Each structure stands twice: as structure tokens, then as C-alpha cells.
Amino acid sequence: MAVKNNITGIILAGGKSSRMGSDKGFIKLNDKRFVLYSIEALKPLVSEILIVSDNENYDTFGYKRIEDIIKNSGPVAGIYSGLKASKTEYNLILSCDIPLIKTHILNKLIDAIDNTSEVTQIESNGKSMPLIALYKKSIAPTFKNALANDERRLRTVLKSLKTKTIILDASEHNSTKNVNTPNELKTIENAHNG
């Protein structure tokens, strides 16, 4: 069992969201910004939180912000930048567009740590979620090589790594919903307030 001081929380907040029309981490659900939901879910489990984003506005949250080492290359670059900056062996990686995420879901990833898996990800509703996952720092070079070879698809990079999947119960599917459009935000607001 990994202990808190050996885990860093890395929030990927780099994406310019074309479908949402603004930076997703700053969108509000019930008057609270998305990125704060990610921070709150991670906080009890990690020793440090890093936010990967080129947007200086994230500095207002008081956490260390890491800029993408390779620009405009999506989550593969974001994960690489975060792993490179991390000081710990284990890293909980979370995209900033999953406002209903809860600490106990992330804790399942920590409970599943074993000696062989390099990435442990959540599967929800039949879909694997590499952006709700635990990554070992030692795999940073795999991401670096992928970027050097112009590989931007995270799922392709994961195929070359030892990956383990934790399947959530149906009752937990809601907590992993990501929000890409104003419409999806409305749906979540209704669920959240329902």
C-alpha cells in the first residue's frame, strides 16, 4: 500500500476547450470551479498537487503550476510534463473536467497498487478512463518517446505499458462523467442538484 507521501496529484488543465468555449477548469458547477472539485478529491490522498497548464490564472489556487514541455500535444504531453515534475513514484492523474469525482474513487486506484502495473486506470460504463488513473514516474520516458515520434493518442501509448483496470459499480458511473459541452454541464447540474 503506497502511502500519501509517495503520491503526487497531477491535474491536467491544459486543454483549450473548443466545444466549451472556455478553459474547462474555470467552468463553474454550483458556483464552484471544476478544478476545485479535482483538487478536493485528490487532497486527502497526496503529498503535493501539480496543475499542468500554460494558463497563469491557475496560480490563484495556490498550487504549483507546470507548463507543458511540448505545446499543443494533448494529454500525452500533459502527463509527460506532470510525471517529469513529480518527485514521487506514484502519481494520481486527473483531468479537470470531471467535477463529480470523489476521493473514494481515486482511493480504489491506490488500493490496487501492485509490483507490476505501470498504469492503473478506472473503467466506468464500459469505458476505460486513462485520465482517472495512477501512473508510475518511471514511465515518463515512454511518453517522451511517443511525443518524439509524434504519437499524440494516449490509448496508443498505454498499449506499450503494463496497464491494469479497476471496474466501477454502476452506482459510481456518475462520478466519472466528464463535461465537454454546455449541454453536458446542464445534465450534470441537474443530477448534482437532483
WOLINLIN-V339528 format. One record per residue. SS is DSSP state (helix for helix, strand for strand, loop for the rest). Layout:
ss-><SS:SS>
This chain:
ss-><loop:loop:loop:helix:helix:helix:strand:strand:strand:strand:strand:strand:loop:loop:loop:loop:loop:loop:loop:loop:loop:loop:loop:helix:helix:helix:loop:strand:strand:loop:loop:strand:strand:helix:helix:helix:helix:helix:helix:helix:helix:helix:helix:loop:loop:loop:loop:strand:strand:strand:strand:strand:loop:loop:loop:helix:helix:helix:helix:helix:helix:loop:loop:strand:strand:strand:loop:loop:loop:loop:loop:loop:loop:helix:helix:helix:helix:helix:helix:helix:helix:helix:helix:helix:helix:loop:loop:loop:loop:strand:strand:strand:strand:strand:strand:loop:loop:loop:loop:loop:loop:loop:helix:helix:helix:helix:helix:helix:helix:helix:helix:loop:loop:loop:loop:loop:loop:loop:strand:strand:strand:strand:strand:strand:loop:loop:strand:strand:strand:strand:strand:strand:strand:strand:strand:strand:helix:helix:helix:helix:helix:helix:helix:helix:helix:helix:helix:helix:loop:loop:loop:loop:loop:helix:helix:helix:helix:helix:helix:loop:loop:loop:strand:strand:strand:strand:strand:loop:loop:helix:helix:helix:helix:helix:helix:helix:loop:loop:loop:loop:loop:helix:helix:helix:helix:helix:helix:helix:helix:helix:helix:helix:helix:loop>
